[in-house]
Structure formats: C-alpha cells, structure tokens
Amino acid sequence: MKLSTIVFLSSFVLLSFSACKTSKNIENANNTTNLVGTKWKLTELYGKPVADKINGKEPFLELLETDSQYTATAGCNGIGGTFSILKNGKIKFSQGMSTMMACENMDVEIQLKKALTLADNYSVSDNTLSLNKSRMAPLARFKAIEK
C-alpha cells in the first residue's frame, strides 16, 4: 500500500511541474519578440505619433539583460536607469543618469521620461511593446528594431 501511495504522489508532482512548464511556453509563444535584449523604436507617445528622427536621432528604448538596466533617447539626451519586471506583466522603471544637453526639440524627451516614470505594466504583441499606466490607454508604444 505504501508503494502505491509513493508512486501516486510522485506522478502527481511530476504532472504538476510539467503543467507549469507548459503554461510558461504558451505565454512565451504569444509574444513574438523578447522584451529584454530587443531595441524598441518609439512610435507613439500619449496617443500621438512620434517622428522617425528627432534632432537627427532615432528615439528608442532598450532593456538590457545585464543588471536590469535600460537605455533610451528621444532625440537629444541619453536616458538610463534600472527596471524591474514583476508578475503579471508589471514593470517599474527607475530613472538613473542622463546627459544634460540642450536641444532644439525637447518635448518628446520630457514626455518619454514622464511615461517611463508612470508606466506600471506592459504588453508585447506582434513586435509592438506598449507601456501602460493601469488600464488607461498606452503611455508609449514601440516597434521592435531588427538588429
């Protein structure tokens, strides 16, 4: 009787672990692009389209695998800091150092910094990253850039 109980419990535990692994694979299969390690081109900010180049630079965001750091620009200064990815699509950005040049067009940079500070969740679908605040419309949208 004890042997059958051990076999049953062992089978139950193995099935439980395989079920968890399957759900993770399905979750990853729905995201066509990895959030971390991908360079993301800024395409929309607070519902308005963003120009391909601002002050001669392409606006982007990149979440680096090393030390959970991010780097970004909105056409003037380099922006950086750290980020944390939490459960259920939650994300938190902490602003770190930034260059402090004065450029002709600073509006998008100011708005991007604000969006990163406010964002508390994200979604990735069809090579598009959306940074959101609660259930409101996306603060910022990005398209994956092929390396």
Secondary structure as GFF3:
##gff-version 3
##sequence-region A 1 147
A	DSSP	alpha_helix	2	30	.	.	.	ID=ss1
A	DSSP	beta_strand	39	45	.	.	.	ID=ss2
A	DSSP	beta_strand	48	49	.	.	.	ID=ss3
A	DSSP	beta_strand	60	63	.	.	.	ID=ss4
A	DSSP	three_ten_helix	66	68	.	.	.	ID=ss5
A	DSSP	beta_strand	69	73	.	.	.	ID=ss6
A	DSSP	beta_strand	78	85	.	.	.	ID=ss7
A	DSSP	three_ten_helix	87	89	.	.	.	ID=ss8
A	DSSP	beta_strand	91	98	.	.	.	ID=ss9
A	DSSP	alpha_helix	107	118	.	.	.	ID=ss10
A	DSSP	beta_strand	121	125	.	.	.	ID=ss11
A	DSSP	beta_strand	128	132	.	.	.	ID=ss12
A	DSSP	beta_strand	140	145	.	.	.	ID=ss13
###
